[in-house]
Amino acid sequence: MLPPELPPLPALTRAEGELIDRYLDAVDLLGRINPGRHGDTYAGLRAAQALVARATELRDALATMHQRGESELHAPTLARALRVLDGERRTARVTLPPATGS
């Protein structure tokens, strides 16, 4: 049995697609660095080192959008793209885990 088919991505400009991709890259790394979650310092260090490059790419994606005259972020469309790309699960790793009853 095949997994359910994902909804299609909304129509995005190339710069918007790049913004979404770079944002999720940075979120994934922040999730690996999150001190409120289980992990080791070396993995966090490697993620933090990679985050510098991803943040630069994210900045460049936003600069490209600005230079092309894309002055507004169309939040509903971009949020839909994030949801299709599993953004809810990926961004949840950045937040604190639920408190335990201890």
Buried (B, 14 or more C-beta within 10 A) or exposed (E): EEEEEEEEEBEBEEBBBBBBBBBBBBBBBBBBBBEEBEBEEEEBEBBEEBBEEBBEBBEBBBEBBEEEEBEEEBEEBBBBBBBBBEBEEBBEBBEEEEEEEE
